[in-house]
Amino acid sequence: MKANGHWMTPVSGPLGVGFPDLVLARERVIFAELKAEGASLRPSQRAVRESLLRAGAEYYVWRPSDLSAVLDVLR
């Protein structure tokens, strides 16, 4: 969803604010935050990342320049 020129992921609940853009599930579950080059995680995104990592989740921050690494992870 695009609002005010920014993409927003519509998620509600305790992890709603800062929840990763993608949740990919097949043989495993991957959480991925998509960022523009040079952009950093907002505090709410860092908090969700830390919660997911503490729970043992596989979490990534991906930028356009990470395409080859993304493809490696998804293979």
N, CA, C, O and CB atoms as a CASP TS submission, in Angstrom:
PFRMAT TS
TARGET T0000
AUTHOR 0000-0000-0000
METHOD Language model
MODEL 1
PARENT N/A
ATOM      1  N   MET     1       0.843  -1.151   0.000  1.00  0.00           N
ATOM      2  CA  MET     1       0.000   0.000   0.000  1.00  0.00           C
ATOM      3  C   MET     1       0.900   1.229   0.000  1.00  0.00           C
ATOM      4  O   MET     1       1.893   1.264   0.726  1.00  0.00           O
ATOM      5  CB  MET     1      -0.965  -0.011   1.207  1.00  0.00           C
ATOM      6  N   LYS     2       0.574   2.216  -0.787  1.00  0.00           N
ATOM      7  CA  LYS     2       1.385   3.422  -0.846  1.00  0.00           C
ATOM      8  C   LYS     2       0.592   4.579  -0.251  1.00  0.00           C
ATOM      9  O   LYS     2      -0.532   4.853  -0.674  1.00  0.00           O
ATOM     10  CB  LYS     2       1.816   3.735  -2.306  1.00  0.00           C
ATOM     11  N   ALA     3       1.176   5.253   0.725  1.00  0.00           N
ATOM     12  CA  ALA     3       0.534   6.395   1.355  1.00  0.00           C
ATOM     13  C   ALA     3       1.543   7.517   1.485  1.00  0.00           C
ATOM     14  O   ALA     3       2.673   7.293   1.918  1.00  0.00           O
ATOM     15  CB  ALA     3      -0.050   6.019   2.735  1.00  0.00           C
ATOM     16  N   ASN     4       1.153   8.701   1.119  1.00  0.00           N
ATOM     17  CA  ASN     4       2.047   9.864   1.227  1.00  0.00           C
ATOM     18  C   ASN     4       3.388   9.643   0.553  1.00  0.00           C
ATOM     19  O   ASN     4       4.407  10.150   1.021  1.00  0.00           O
ATOM     20  CB  ASN     4       2.273  10.209   2.678  1.00  0.00           C
ATOM     21  N   GLY     5       3.402   8.888  -0.546  1.00  0.00           N
ATOM     22  CA  GLY     5       4.644   8.652  -1.258  1.00  0.00           C
ATOM     23  C   GLY     5       5.527   7.579  -0.663  1.00  0.00           C
ATOM     24  O   GLY     5       6.633   7.361  -1.158  1.00  0.00           O
ATOM     25  N   HIS     6       5.080   6.898   0.385  1.00  0.00           N
ATOM     26  CA  HIS     6       5.874   5.856   1.040  1.00  0.00           C
ATOM     27  C   HIS     6       5.108   4.548   1.027  1.00  0.00           C
ATOM     28  O   HIS     6       3.884   4.534   1.161  1.00  0.00           O
ATOM     29  CB  HIS     6       6.233   6.258   2.489  1.00  0.00           C
ATOM     30  N   TRP     7       5.830   3.450   0.867  1.00  0.00           N
ATOM     31  CA  TRP     7       5.193   2.134   0.939  1.00  0.00           C
ATOM     32  C   TRP     7       4.967   1.780   2.387  1.00  0.00           C
ATOM     33  O   TRP     7       5.828   2.014   3.235  1.00  0.00           O
ATOM     34  CB  TRP     7       6.048   1.050   0.240  1.00  0.00           C
ATOM     35  N   MET     8       3.807   1.215   2.670  1.00  0.00           N
ATOM     36  CA  MET     8       3.473   0.791   4.026  1.00  0.00           C
ATOM     37  C   MET     8       2.935  -0.628   3.980  1.00  0.00           C
ATOM     38  O   MET     8       2.161  -0.974   3.088  1.00  0.00           O
ATOM     39  CB  MET     8       2.441   1.752   4.678  1.00  0.00           C
ATOM     40  N   THR     9       3.343  -1.446   4.935  1.00  0.00           N
ATOM     41  CA  THR     9       2.845  -2.810   5.039  1.00  0.00           C
ATOM     42  C   THR     9       1.697  -2.819   6.039  1.00  0.00           C
ATOM     43  O   THR     9       1.909  -2.491   7.206  1.00  0.00           O
ATOM     44  CB  THR     9       3.977  -3.802   5.467  1.00  0.00           C
ATOM     45  N   PRO    10       0.470  -3.188   5.613  1.00  0.00           N
ATOM     46  CA  PRO    10      -0.664  -3.170   6.538  1.00  0.00           C
ATOM     47  C   PRO    10      -0.664  -4.386   7.459  1.00  0.00           C
ATOM     48  O   PRO    10      -1.147  -5.454   7.083  1.00  0.00           O
ATOM     49  CB  PRO    10      -1.973  -3.111   5.763  1.00  0.00           C
ATOM     50  N   VAL    11      -0.124  -4.225   8.657  1.00  0.00           N
ATOM     51  CA  VAL    11      -0.071  -5.300   9.646  1.00  0.00           C
ATOM     52  C   VAL    11      -0.537  -4.707  10.962  1.00  0.00           C
ATOM     53  O   VAL    11      -0.174  -3.580  11.301  1.00  0.00           O
ATOM     54  CB  VAL    11       1.377  -5.924   9.769  1.00  0.00           C
ATOM     55  N   SER    12      -1.337  -5.458  11.705  1.00  0.00           N
ATOM     56  CA  SER    12      -1.780  -4.980  13.005  1.00  0.00           C
ATOM     57  C   SER    12      -1.315  -5.945  14.083  1.00  0.00           C
ATOM     58  O   SER    12      -0.749  -6.997  13.788  1.00  0.00           O
ATOM     59  CB  SER    12      -3.314  -4.817  13.042  1.00  0.00           C
ATOM     60  N   GLY    13      -1.557  -5.581  15.320  1.00  0.00           N
ATOM     61  CA  GLY    13      -1.154  -6.431  16.436  1.00  0.00           C
ATOM     62  C   GLY    13       0.096  -5.909  17.102  1.00  0.00           C
ATOM     63  O   GLY    13       0.599  -4.847  16.736  1.00  0.00           O
ATOM     64  N   PRO    14       0.610  -6.650  18.088  1.00  0.00           N
ATOM     65  CA  PRO    14       1.733  -6.152  18.883  1.00  0.00           C
ATOM     66  C   PRO    14       3.003  -5.910  18.073  1.00  0.00           C
ATOM     67  O   PRO    14       3.798  -5.041  18.432  1.00  0.00           O
ATOM     68  CB  PRO    14       2.031  -7.118  19.982  1.00  0.00           C
ATOM     69  N   LEU    15       3.211  -6.651  17.000  1.00  0.00           N
ATOM     70  CA  LEU    15       4.403  -6.435  16.177  1.00  0.00           C
ATOM     71  C   LEU    15       4.080  -5.621  14.924  1.00  0.00           C
ATOM     72  O   LEU    15       4.940  -5.478  14.054  1.00  0.00           O
ATOM     73  CB  LEU    15       5.022  -7.776  15.781  1.00  0.00           C
ATOM     74  N   GLY    16       2.880  -5.092  14.813  1.00  0.00           N
ATOM     75  CA  GLY    16       2.438  -4.416  13.598  1.00  0.00           C
ATOM     76  C   GLY    16       3.368  -3.316  13.138  1.00  0.00           C
ATOM     77  O   GLY    16       3.814  -3.330  11.990  1.00  0.00           O
ATOM     78  N   VAL    17       3.671  -2.373  13.992  1.00  0.00           N
ATOM     79  CA  VAL    17       4.572  -1.286  13.613  1.00  0.00           C
ATOM     80  C   VAL    17       5.981  -1.847  13.558  1.00  0.00           C
ATOM     81  O   VAL    17       6.480  -2.377  14.551  1.00  0.00           O
ATOM     82  CB  VAL    17       4.481  -0.082  14.613  1.00  0.00           C
ATOM     83  N   GLY    18       6.620  -1.734  12.411  1.00  0.00           N
ATOM     84  CA  GLY    18       7.974  -2.247  12.261  1.00  0.00           C
ATOM     85  C   GLY    18       8.047  -3.670  11.760  1.00  0.00           C
ATOM     86  O   GLY    18       9.145  -4.205  11.603  1.00  0.00           O
ATOM     87  N   PHE    19       6.902  -4.309  11.501  1.00  0.00           N
ATOM     88  CA  PHE    19       6.915  -5.683  11.011  1.00  0.00           C
ATOM     89  C   PHE    19       7.558  -5.736   9.633  1.00  0.00           C
ATOM     90  O   PHE    19       7.334  -4.834   8.825  1.00  0.00           O
ATOM     91  CB  PHE    19       5.486  -6.262  10.963  1.00  0.00           C
ATOM     92  N   PRO    20       8.362  -6.776   9.333  1.00  0.00           N
ATOM     93  CA  PRO    20       9.064  -6.856   8.044  1.00  0.00           C
ATOM     94  C   PRO    20       8.113  -6.833   6.844  1.00  0.00           C
ATOM     95  O   PRO    20       6.949  -7.223   6.939  1.00  0.00           O
ATOM     96  CB  PRO    20       9.903  -8.118   7.995  1.00  0.00           C
ATOM     97  N   ASP    21       8.645  -6.366   5.721  1.00  0.00           N
ATOM     98  CA  ASP    21       7.866  -6.275   4.484  1.00  0.00           C
ATOM     99  C   ASP    21       7.486  -7.639   3.933  1.00  0.00           C
ATOM    100  O   ASP    21       6.395  -7.806   3.388  1.00  0.00           O
ATOM    101  CB  ASP    21       8.640  -5.510   3.440  1.00  0.00           C
ATOM    102  N   LEU    22       8.371  -8.611   4.069  1.00  0.00           N
ATOM    103  CA  LEU    22       8.123  -9.935   3.503  1.00  0.00           C
ATOM    104  C   LEU    22       8.232 -11.022   4.562  1.00  0.00           C
ATOM    105  O   LEU    22       9.105 -10.986   5.430  1.00  0.00           O
ATOM    106  CB  LEU    22       9.099 -10.218   2.367  1.00  0.00           C
ATOM    107  N   VAL    23       7.324 -11.991   4.470  1.00  0.00           N
ATOM    108  CA  VAL    23       7.436 -13.243   5.218  1.00  0.00           C
ATOM    109  C   VAL    23       7.321 -14.333   4.162  1.00  0.00           C
ATOM    110  O   VAL    23       6.263 -14.516   3.558  1.00  0.00           O
ATOM    111  CB  VAL    23       6.315 -13.383   6.369  1.00  0.00           C
ATOM    112  N   LEU    24       8.413 -15.053   3.944  1.00  0.00           N
ATOM    113  CA  LEU    24       8.477 -16.081   2.907  1.00  0.00           C
ATOM    114  C   LEU    24       8.534 -17.443   3.577  1.00  0.00           C
ATOM    115  O   LEU    24       9.352 -17.672   4.468  1.00  0.00           O
ATOM    116  CB  LEU    24       9.706 -15.869   1.972  1.00  0.00           C
ATOM    117  N   ALA    25       7.662 -18.346   3.144  1.00  0.00           N
ATOM    118  CA  ALA    25       7.622 -19.668   3.764  1.00  0.00           C
ATOM    119  C   ALA    25       7.600 -20.747   2.701  1.00  0.00           C
ATOM    120  O   ALA    25       6.770 -20.731   1.793  1.00  0.00           O
ATOM    121  CB  ALA    25       6.402 -19.802   4.681  1.00  0.00           C
ATOM    122  N   ARG    26       8.508 -21.665   2.826  1.00  0.00           N
ATOM    123  CA  ARG    26       8.518 -22.887   2.028  1.00  0.00           C
ATOM    124  C   ARG    26       9.154 -23.949   2.898  1.00  0.00           C
ATOM    125  O   ARG    26       8.483 -24.496   3.773  1.00  0.00           O
ATOM    126  CB  ARG    26       9.293 -22.707   0.657  1.00  0.00           C
ATOM    127  N   GLU    27      10.428 -24.265   2.691  1.00  0.00           N
ATOM    128  CA  GLU    27      11.103 -25.224   3.573  1.00  0.00           C
ATOM    129  C   GLU    27      11.465 -24.582   4.909  1.00  0.00           C
ATOM    130  O   GLU    27      11.709 -25.278   5.895  1.00  0.00           O
ATOM    131  CB  GLU    27      12.367 -25.776   2.896  1.00  0.00           C
ATOM    132  N   ARG    28      11.497 -23.265   4.935  1.00  0.00           N
ATOM    133  CA  ARG    28      11.801 -22.510   6.152  1.00  0.00           C
ATOM    134  C   ARG    28      11.062 -21.180   6.061  1.00  0.00           C
ATOM    135  O   ARG    28      10.484 -20.857   5.023  1.00  0.00           O
ATOM    136  CB  ARG    28      13.357 -22.291   6.332  1.00  0.00           C
ATOM    137  N   VAL    29      11.079 -20.424   7.127  1.00  0.00           N
ATOM    138  CA  VAL    29      10.415 -19.119   7.139  1.00  0.00           C
ATOM    139  C   VAL    29      11.489 -18.044   7.183  1.00  0.00           C
ATOM    140  O   VAL    29      12.396 -18.087   8.014  1.00  0.00           O
ATOM    141  CB  VAL    29       9.431 -18.982   8.354  1.00  0.00           C
ATOM    142  N   ILE    30      11.374 -17.073   6.269  1.00  0.00           N
ATOM    143  CA  ILE    30      12.319 -15.965   6.169  1.00  0.00           C
ATOM    144  C   ILE    30      11.545 -14.664   6.363  1.00  0.00           C
ATOM    145  O   ILE    30      10.499 -14.457   5.750  1.00  0.00           O
ATOM    146  CB  ILE    30      13.074 -15.977   4.791  1.00  0.00           C
ATOM    147  N   PHE    31      12.067 -13.797   7.216  1.00  0.00           N
ATOM    148  CA  PHE    31      11.537 -12.447   7.385  1.00  0.00           C
ATOM    149  C   PHE    31      12.514 -11.496   6.707  1.00  0.00           C
ATOM    150  O   PHE    31      13.721 -11.577   6.940  1.00  0.00           O
ATOM    151  CB  PHE    31      11.334 -12.081   8.910  1.00  0.00           C
ATOM    152  N   ALA    32      12.006 -10.600   5.873  1.00  0.00           N
ATOM    153  CA  ALA    32      12.893  -9.683   5.160  1.00  0.00           C
ATOM    154  C   ALA    32      12.310  -8.270   5.164  1.00  0.00           C
ATOM    155  O   ALA    32      11.141  -8.057   4.842  1.00  0.00           O
ATOM    156  CB  ALA    32      13.123 -10.165   3.710  1.00  0.00           C
ATOM    157  N   GLU    33      13.142  -7.333   5.531  1.00  0.00           N
ATOM    158  CA  GLU    33      12.807  -5.914   5.437  1.00  0.00           C
ATOM    159  C   GLU    33      13.461  -5.388   4.169  1.00  0.00           C
ATOM    160  O   GLU    33      14.650  -5.619   3.947  1.00  0.00           O
ATOM    161  CB  GLU    33      13.283  -5.110   6.712  1.00  0.00           C
ATOM    162  N   LEU    34      12.711  -4.690   3.344  1.00  0.00           N
ATOM    163  CA  LEU    34      13.218  -4.145   2.093  1.00  0.00           C
ATOM    164  C   LEU    34      13.518  -2.662   2.284  1.00  0.00           C
ATOM    165  O   LEU    34      12.662  -1.893   2.723  1.00  0.00           O
ATOM    166  CB  LEU    34      12.203  -4.362   0.937  1.00  0.00           C
ATOM    167  N   LYS    35      14.736  -2.278   1.952  1.00  0.00           N
ATOM    168  CA  LYS    35      15.164  -0.895   2.151  1.00  0.00           C
ATOM    169  C   LYS    35      15.801  -0.337   0.886  1.00  0.00           C
ATOM    170  O   LYS    35      16.392  -1.076   0.098  1.00  0.00           O
ATOM    171  CB  LYS    35      16.147  -0.799   3.322  1.00  0.00           C
ATOM    172  N   ALA    36      15.679   0.954   0.703  1.00  0.00           N
ATOM    173  CA  ALA    36      16.378   1.649  -0.372  1.00  0.00           C
ATOM    174  C   ALA    36      17.857   1.719  -0.003  1.00  0.00           C
ATOM    175  O   ALA    36      18.227   1.592   1.164  1.00  0.00           O
ATOM    176  CB  ALA    36      15.781   3.082  -0.611  1.00  0.00           C
ATOM    177  N   GLU    37      18.682   1.920  -1.003  1.00  0.00           N
ATOM    178  CA  GLU    37      20.116   2.084  -0.739  1.00  0.00           C
ATOM    179  C   GLU    37      20.317   3.229   0.250  1.00  0.00           C
ATOM    180  O   GLU    37      19.749   4.308   0.084  1.00  0.00           O
ATOM    181  CB  GLU    37      20.904   2.353  -2.062  1.00  0.00           C
ATOM    182  N   GLY    38      21.117   2.989   1.265  1.00  0.00           N
ATOM    183  CA  GLY    38      21.444   4.021   2.241  1.00  0.00           C
ATOM    184  C   GLY    38      20.416   4.218   3.343  1.00  0.00           C
ATOM    185  O   GLY    38      20.686   4.918   4.318  1.00  0.00           O
ATOM    186  N   ALA    39      19.240   3.611   3.205  1.00  0.00           N
ATOM    187  CA  ALA    39      18.210   3.752   4.241  1.00  0.00           C
ATOM    188  C   ALA    39      18.501   2.795   5.393  1.00  0.00           C
ATOM    189  O   ALA    39      19.013   1.694   5.186  1.00  0.00           O
ATOM    190  CB  ALA    39      16.795   3.484   3.657  1.00  0.00           C
ATOM    191  N   SER    40      18.169   3.226   6.601  1.00  0.00           N
ATOM    192  CA  SER    40      18.380   2.357   7.756  1.00  0.00           C
ATOM    193  C   SER    40      17.047   2.013   8.411  1.00  0.00           C
ATOM    194  O   SER    40      16.012   2.620   8.133  1.00  0.00           O
ATOM    195  CB  SER    40      19.320   3.027   8.774  1.00  0.00           C
ATOM    196  N   LEU    41      17.110   1.027   9.282  1.00  0.00           N
ATOM    197  CA  LEU    41      15.913   0.591   9.985  1.00  0.00           C
ATOM    198  C   LEU    41      15.451   1.671  10.959  1.00  0.00           C
ATOM    199  O   LEU    41      16.260   2.324  11.617  1.00  0.00           O
ATOM    200  CB  LEU    41      16.173  -0.731  10.730  1.00  0.00           C
ATOM    201  N   ARG    42      14.135   1.843  11.033  1.00  0.00           N
ATOM    202  CA  ARG    42      13.559   2.737  12.035  1.00  0.00           C
ATOM    203  C   ARG    42      13.624   2.019  13.390  1.00  0.00           C
ATOM    204  O   ARG    42      13.772   0.798  13.433  1.00  0.00           O
ATOM    205  CB  ARG    42      12.070   3.140  11.664  1.00  0.00           C
ATOM    206  N   PRO    43      13.517   2.758  14.482  1.00  0.00           N
ATOM    207  CA  PRO    43      13.574   2.118  15.805  1.00  0.00           C
ATOM    208  C   PRO    43      12.558   0.984  15.961  1.00  0.00           C
ATOM    209  O   PRO    43      12.885  -0.052  16.540  1.00  0.00           O
ATOM    210  CB  PRO    43      13.338   3.157  16.889  1.00  0.00           C
ATOM    211  N   SER    44      11.342   1.159  15.460  1.00  0.00           N
ATOM    212  CA  SER    44      10.336   0.096  15.578  1.00  0.00           C
ATOM    213  C   SER    44      10.752  -1.137  14.784  1.00  0.00           C
ATOM    214  O   SER    44      10.483  -2.262  15.205  1.00  0.00           O
ATOM    215  CB  SER    44       8.962   0.596  15.093  1.00  0.00           C
ATOM    216  N   GLN    45      11.404  -0.940  13.643  1.00  0.00           N
ATOM    217  CA  GLN    45      11.882  -2.067  12.838  1.00  0.00           C
ATOM    218  C   GLN    45      13.031  -2.779  13.535  1.00  0.00           C
ATOM    219  O   GLN    45      13.117  -4.006  13.492  1.00  0.00           O
ATOM    220  CB  GLN    45      12.324  -1.589  11.447  1.00  0.00           C
ATOM    221  N   ARG    46      13.915  -2.020  14.176  1.00  0.00           N
ATOM    222  CA  ARG    46      15.013  -2.639  14.931  1.00  0.00           C
ATOM    223  C   ARG    46      14.469  -3.468  16.097  1.00  0.00           C
ATOM    224  O   ARG    46      14.977  -4.552  16.383  1.00  0.00           O
ATOM    225  CB  ARG    46      15.988  -1.556  15.457  1.00  0.00           C
ATOM    226  N   ALA    47      13.438  -2.957  16.762  1.00  0.00           N
ATOM    227  CA  ALA    47      12.852  -3.680  17.892  1.00  0.00           C
ATOM    228  C   ALA    47      12.228  -4.995  17.429  1.00  0.00           C
ATOM    229  O   ALA    47      12.403  -6.026  18.078  1.00  0.00           O
ATOM    230  CB  ALA    47      11.796  -2.811  18.598  1.00  0.00           C
ATOM    231  N   VAL    48      11.503  -4.967  16.314  1.00  0.00           N
ATOM    232  CA  VAL    48      10.902  -6.193  15.785  1.00  0.00           C
ATOM    233  C   VAL    48      11.988  -7.156  15.345  1.00  0.00           C
ATOM    234  O   VAL    48      11.896  -8.356  15.606  1.00  0.00           O
ATOM    235  CB  VAL    48       9.957  -5.881  14.610  1.00  0.00           C
ATOM    236  N   ARG    49      13.030  -6.641  14.672  1.00  0.00           N
ATOM    237  CA  ARG    49      14.147  -7.498  14.250  1.00  0.00           C
ATOM    238  C   ARG    49      14.744  -8.214  15.453  1.00  0.00           C
ATOM    239  O   ARG    49      14.970  -9.423  15.405  1.00  0.00           O
ATOM    240  CB  ARG    49      15.236  -6.669  13.526  1.00  0.00           C
ATOM    241  N   GLU    50      14.999  -7.488  16.518  1.00  0.00           N
ATOM    242  CA  GLU    50      15.594  -8.093  17.712  1.00  0.00           C
ATOM    243  C   GLU    50      14.678  -9.150  18.312  1.00  0.00           C
ATOM    244  O   GLU    50      15.149 -10.199  18.751  1.00  0.00           O
ATOM    245  CB  GLU    50      15.905  -7.020  18.755  1.00  0.00           C
ATOM    246  N   SER    51      13.381  -8.889  18.337  1.00  0.00           N
ATOM    247  CA  SER    51      12.419  -9.884  18.849  1.00  0.00           C
ATOM    248  C   SER    51      12.447 -11.150  18.008  1.00  0.00           C
ATOM    249  O   SER    51      12.467 -12.258  18.544  1.00  0.00           O
ATOM    250  CB  SER    51      10.992  -9.302  18.867  1.00  0.00           C
ATOM    251  N   LEU    52      12.449 -10.985  16.699  1.00  0.00           N
ATOM    252  CA  LEU    52      12.460 -12.146  15.807  1.00  0.00           C
ATOM    253  C   LEU    52      13.766 -12.923  15.928  1.00  0.00           C
ATOM    254  O   LEU    52      13.755 -14.154  15.963  1.00  0.00           O
ATOM    255  CB  LEU    52      12.246 -11.706  14.357  1.00  0.00           C
ATOM    256  N   LEU    53      14.889 -12.213  15.993  1.00  0.00           N
ATOM    257  CA  LEU    53      16.182 -12.893  16.116  1.00  0.00           C
ATOM    258  C   LEU    53      16.287 -13.639  17.443  1.00  0.00           C
ATOM    259  O   LEU    53      16.817 -14.749  17.487  1.00  0.00           O
ATOM    260  CB  LEU    53      17.331 -11.882  15.988  1.00  0.00           C
ATOM    261  N   ARG    54      15.786 -13.038  18.531  1.00  0.00           N
ATOM    262  CA  ARG    54      15.797 -13.730  19.837  1.00  0.00           C
ATOM    263  C   ARG    54      14.970 -15.010  19.789  1.00  0.00           C
ATOM    264  O   ARG    54      15.257 -15.974  20.498  1.00  0.00           O
ATOM    265  CB  ARG    54      15.257 -12.803  20.946  1.00  0.00           C
ATOM    266  N   ALA    55      13.945 -15.006  18.947  1.00  0.00           N
ATOM    267  CA  ALA    55      13.086 -16.188  18.816  1.00  0.00           C
ATOM    268  C   ALA    55      13.669 -17.211  17.844  1.00  0.00           C
ATOM    269  O   ALA    55      13.071 -18.262  17.615  1.00  0.00           O
ATOM    270  CB  ALA    55      11.691 -15.777  18.353  1.00  0.00           C
ATOM    271  N   GLY    56      14.837 -16.905  17.272  1.00  0.00           N
ATOM    272  CA  GLY    56      15.490 -17.841  16.361  1.00  0.00           C
ATOM    273  C   GLY    56      15.082 -17.696  14.905  1.00  0.00           C
ATOM    274  O   GLY    56      15.361 -18.579  14.094  1.00  0.00           O
ATOM    275  N   ALA    57      14.426 -16.597  14.563  1.00  0.00           N
ATOM    276  CA  ALA    57      13.969 -16.391  13.184  1.00  0.00           C
ATOM    277  C   ALA    57      15.139 -16.070  12.253  1.00  0.00           C
ATOM    278  O   ALA    57      16.185 -15.583  12.681  1.00  0.00           O
ATOM    279  CB  ALA    57      12.930 -15.259  13.130  1.00  0.00           C
ATOM    280  N   GLU    58      14.931 -16.356  10.985  1.00  0.00           N
ATOM    281  CA  GLU    58      15.875 -15.989   9.928  1.00  0.00           C
ATOM    282  C   GLU    58      15.406 -14.632   9.397  1.00  0.00           C
ATOM    283  O   GLU    58      14.319 -14.528   8.829  1.00  0.00           O
ATOM    284  CB  GLU    58      15.942 -17.094   8.769  1.00  0.00           C
ATOM    285  N   TYR    59      16.225 -13.596   9.581  1.00  0.00           N
ATOM    286  CA  TYR    59      15.831 -12.217   9.293  1.00  0.00           C
ATOM    287  C   TYR    59      16.896 -11.538   8.438  1.00  0.00           C
ATOM    288  O   TYR    59      18.094 -11.688   8.681  1.00  0.00           O
ATOM    289  CB  TYR    59      15.605 -11.426  10.604  1.00  0.00           C
ATOM    290  N   TYR    60      16.444 -10.793   7.439  1.00  0.00           N
ATOM    291  CA  TYR    60      17.370 -10.084   6.543  1.00  0.00           C
ATOM    292  C   TYR    60      16.878  -8.669   6.293  1.00  0.00           C
ATOM    293  O   TYR    60      15.679  -8.392   6.338  1.00  0.00           O
ATOM    294  CB  TYR    60      17.526 -10.837   5.203  1.00  0.00           C
ATOM    295  N   VAL    61      17.819  -7.786   6.032  1.00  0.00           N
ATOM    296  CA  VAL    61      17.519  -6.470   5.475  1.00  0.00           C
ATOM    297  C   VAL    61      18.109  -6.486   4.077  1.00  0.00           C
ATOM    298  O   VAL    61      19.316  -6.654   3.907  1.00  0.00           O
ATOM    299  CB  VAL    61      18.107  -5.278   6.364  1.00  0.00           C
ATOM    300  N   TRP    62      17.255  -6.311   3.076  1.00  0.00           N
ATOM    301  CA  TRP    62      17.683  -6.390   1.684  1.00  0.00           C
ATOM    302  C   TRP    62      17.512  -5.063   0.983  1.00  0.00           C
ATOM    303  O   TRP    62      16.492  -4.388   1.122  1.00  0.00           O
ATOM    304  CB  TRP    62      16.909  -7.465   0.949  1.00  0.00           C
ATOM    305  N   ARG    63      18.548  -4.699   0.216  1.00  0.00           N
ATOM    306  CA  ARG    63      18.551  -3.499  -0.620  1.00  0.00           C
ATOM    307  C   ARG    63      18.758  -3.933  -2.069  1.00  0.00           C
ATOM    308  O   ARG    63      19.180  -5.061  -2.321  1.00  0.00           O
ATOM    309  CB  ARG    63      19.665  -2.485  -0.166  1.00  0.00           C
ATOM    310  N   PRO    64      18.466  -3.054  -3.018  1.00  0.00           N
ATOM    311  CA  PRO    64      18.659  -3.443  -4.425  1.00  0.00           C
ATOM    312  C   PRO    64      20.055  -3.987  -4.722  1.00  0.00           C
ATOM    313  O   PRO    64      20.197  -4.904  -5.530  1.00  0.00           O
ATOM    314  CB  PRO    64      18.392  -2.258  -5.320  1.00  0.00           C
ATOM    315  N   SER    65      21.066  -3.447  -4.092  1.00  0.00           N
ATOM    316  CA  SER    65      22.433  -3.909  -4.346  1.00  0.00           C
ATOM    317  C   SER    65      22.705  -5.307  -3.787  1.00  0.00           C
ATOM    318  O   SER    65      23.746  -5.894  -4.081  1.00  0.00           O
ATOM    319  CB  SER    65      23.419  -2.930  -3.751  1.00  0.00           C
ATOM    320  N   ASP    66      21.788  -5.844  -2.992  1.00  0.00           N
ATOM    321  CA  ASP    66      21.938  -7.172  -2.388  1.00  0.00           C
ATOM    322  C   ASP    66      21.367  -8.286  -3.251  1.00  0.00           C
ATOM    323  O   ASP    66      21.264  -9.420  -2.784  1.00  0.00           O
ATOM    324  CB  ASP    66      21.272  -7.198  -1.040  1.00  0.00           C
ATOM    325  N   LEU    67      20.995  -8.006  -4.482  1.00  0.00           N
ATOM    326  CA  LEU    67      20.283  -8.982  -5.296  1.00  0.00           C
ATOM    327  C   LEU    67      20.981 -10.331  -5.360  1.00  0.00           C
ATOM    328  O   LEU    67      20.313 -11.355  -5.216  1.00  0.00           O
ATOM    329  CB  LEU    67      20.105  -8.450  -6.680  1.00  0.00           C
ATOM    330  N   SER    68      22.282 -10.381  -5.569  1.00  0.00           N
ATOM    331  CA  SER    68      22.941 -11.683  -5.668  1.00  0.00           C
ATOM    332  C   SER    68      22.883 -12.435  -4.339  1.00  0.00           C
ATOM    333  O   SER    68      22.724 -13.656  -4.336  1.00  0.00           O
ATOM    334  CB  SER    68      24.398 -11.509  -6.108  1.00  0.00           C
ATOM    335  N   ALA    69      23.007 -11.734  -3.215  1.00  0.00           N
ATOM    336  CA  ALA    69      22.893 -12.369  -1.893  1.00  0.00           C
ATOM    337  C   ALA    69      21.466 -12.852  -1.655  1.00  0.00           C
ATOM    338  O   ALA    69      21.260 -13.921  -1.080  1.00  0.00           O
ATOM    339  CB  ALA    69      23.316 -11.385  -0.773  1.00  0.00           C
ATOM    340  N   VAL    70      20.490 -12.078  -2.090  1.00  0.00           N
ATOM    341  CA  VAL    70      19.083 -12.479  -1.954  1.00  0.00           C
ATOM    342  C   VAL    70      18.849 -13.777  -2.712  1.00  0.00           C
ATOM    343  O   VAL    70      18.229 -14.704  -2.190  1.00  0.00           O
ATOM    344  CB  VAL    70      18.129 -11.364  -2.476  1.00  0.00           C
ATOM    345  N   LEU    71      19.344 -13.844  -3.942  1.00  0.00           N
ATOM    346  CA  LEU    71      19.171 -15.040  -4.748  1.00  0.00           C
ATOM    347  C   LEU    71      19.845 -16.246  -4.099  1.00  0.00           C
ATOM    348  O   LEU    71      19.317 -17.356  -4.160  1.00  0.00           O
ATOM    349  CB  LEU    71      19.728 -14.816  -6.148  1.00  0.00           C
ATOM    350  N   ASP    72      21.007 -16.037  -3.478  1.00  0.00           N
ATOM    351  CA  ASP    72      21.681 -17.132  -2.770  1.00  0.00           C
ATOM    352  C   ASP    72      20.832 -17.649  -1.609  1.00  0.00           C
ATOM    353  O   ASP    72      20.716 -18.858  -1.408  1.00  0.00           O
ATOM    354  CB  ASP    72      23.051 -16.668  -2.249  1.00  0.00           C
ATOM    355  N   VAL    73      20.245 -16.738  -0.856  1.00  0.00           N
ATOM    356  CA  VAL    73      19.410 -17.125   0.292  1.00  0.00           C
ATOM    357  C   VAL    73      18.189 -17.901  -0.190  1.00  0.00           C
ATOM    358  O   VAL    73      17.780 -18.874   0.443  1.00  0.00           O
ATOM    359  CB  VAL    73      18.969 -15.874   1.102  1.00  0.00           C
ATOM    360  N   LEU    74      17.609 -17.475  -1.303  1.00  0.00           N
ATOM    361  CA  LEU    74      16.363 -18.085  -1.769  1.00  0.00           C
ATOM    362  C   LEU    74      16.572 -19.386  -2.541  1.00  0.00           C
ATOM    363  O   LEU    74      15.599 -20.081  -2.835  1.00  0.00           O
ATOM    364  CB  LEU    74      15.622 -17.110  -2.635  1.00  0.00           C
ATOM    365  N   ARG    75      17.807 -19.730  -2.875  1.00  0.00           N
ATOM    366  CA  ARG    75      18.059 -20.980  -3.605  1.00  0.00           C
ATOM    367  C   ARG    75      17.910 -22.170  -2.697  1.00  0.00           C
ATOM    368  O   ARG    75      18.085 -23.307  -3.136  1.00  0.00           O
ATOM    369  CB  ARG    75      19.451 -20.976  -4.227  1.00  0.00           C
TER
END
